[in-house]
């Protein structure tokens, strides 16, 4: 966990552009946005991915969705719509192994295709 990028952001060792923070969660602007609004929402507790979520963590996952609602409202995209994405594992595109959700919005988003061109 000492080498985890998101744990370093939580600890303040790496700066971020915070949008929301409470005792359990941190939301910050993605440094490589895929939409006009692109925020990463993480639990402060280190959990590598959805596959590692334990029974004791399901309340936390529910609270994360509430944080997503709050952030979407704060950023003015709740009414027009947003996408909440969790990539689990390398084939899904997970590159930071600390559970996180991407909140995307601010424009009409394209359809999800499910398969990248490299798999076609």
C-alpha positions in Angstrom: 0.0 0.0 0.0 3.0 2.3 0.5 3.5 2.2 -3.3 -0.2 2.8 -4.1 -0.7 6.0 -6.1 -4.2 6.6 -4.7 -3.0 5.9 -1.1 -0.3 8.6 -1.6 -3.0 11.0 -2.8 -5.1 10.2 0.3 -2.1 10.8 2.5 -1.3 14.1 0.8 2.1 12.9 -0.5 0.9 13.5 -4.0 -1.3 16.6 -4.7 -4.7 16.3 -6.3 -7.4 18.7 -7.4 -10.0 17.7 -4.8 -13.7 18.0 -5.5 -15.0 16.3 -2.3 -13.5 14.8 0.8 -14.9 13.3 4.0 -13.6 10.7 6.5 -14.1 7.8 4.2 -13.8 9.1 0.6 -11.9 11.4 -1.7 -13.0 12.7 -5.1 -10.6 14.5 -7.4 -10.3 15.6 -11.0 -8.7 13.0 -13.3 -5.3 14.2 -14.7 -6.2 12.6 -18.1 -9.9 13.5 -18.5 -12.0 11.4 -20.9 -15.0 13.8 -20.7 -15.5 17.5 -19.9 -16.2 16.4 -16.3 -14.1 13.5 -15.2 -13.7 12.9 -11.5 -12.1 9.8 -9.7 -13.9 8.7 -6.5 -12.0 6.5 -4.1 -12.5 5.1 -0.6 -9.7 6.1 1.7 -9.5 2.5 2.8 -7.2 0.5 0.4 -9.1 -2.2 -1.4 -7.3 -3.3 -4.6 -10.4 -3.9 -6.7 -14.1 -5.0 -6.6 -12.8 -8.5 -6.4 -11.3 -7.8 -3.0 -14.4 -6.1 -1.5 -15.3 -8.1 1.6 -18.6 -8.4 3.4 -17.6 -5.7 5.7 -17.1 -3.3 2.8 -20.5 -3.4 1.2 -21.8 -0.5 3.2 -18.8 1.5 2.1 -19.6 0.7 -1.6 -23.2 2.0 -1.0 -21.9 5.1 0.5 -19.5 5.6 -2.5 -22.6 5.8 -4.7 -24.0 8.5 -2.5 -20.8 10.4 -2.8 -21.1 10.1 -6.6 -24.6 11.7 -6.4 -23.2 14.5 -4.2 -20.3 15.2 -6.6 -22.5 15.1 -9.7 -24.8 17.7 -8.1 -21.9 19.8 -7.0 -20.4 19.8 -10.5 -23.8 20.5 -12.1 -24.1 17.3 -14.1 -26.7 15.4 -12.1 -29.7 16.7 -14.1 -28.2 16.2 -17.6 -26.6 12.8 -16.8 -23.4 11.2 -15.9 -21.7 7.8 -16.1 -20.2 6.0 -13.1 -17.6 3.4 -14.1 -15.5 0.9 -12.2 -12.8 -1.0 -14.1 -12.0 -4.3 -12.3 -8.8 -6.0 -13.5 -6.4 -5.5 -16.3 -8.7 -6.7 -19.1 -11.2 -4.0 -18.0 -8.6 -1.3 -18.1 -7.8 -1.0 -14.4 -4.3 0.5 -14.1 -4.3 1.7 -10.4 -5.1 -1.2 -8.1 -7.0 0.8 -5.5 -10.8 0.6 -5.9 -12.0 3.6 -7.7 -14.9 4.9 -9.8 -14.8 7.3 -12.7 -17.6 9.9 -12.8 -17.9 11.2 -16.3 -20.3 13.9 -17.7 -20.6 17.4 -19.0 -21.4 16.3 -22.5 -23.4 13.7 -24.3 -21.4 10.5 -23.9 -20.9 7.9 -26.6 -22.1 4.3 -26.3 -20.1 1.7 -24.6 -18.8 -0.8 -27.1 -17.3 -3.3 -24.7 -14.5 -4.4 -26.9 -11.4 -2.3 -27.8 -10.1 -2.2 -31.3 -7.1 -4.3 -30.2 -9.5 -7.2 -29.5 -11.3 -7.0 -32.8 
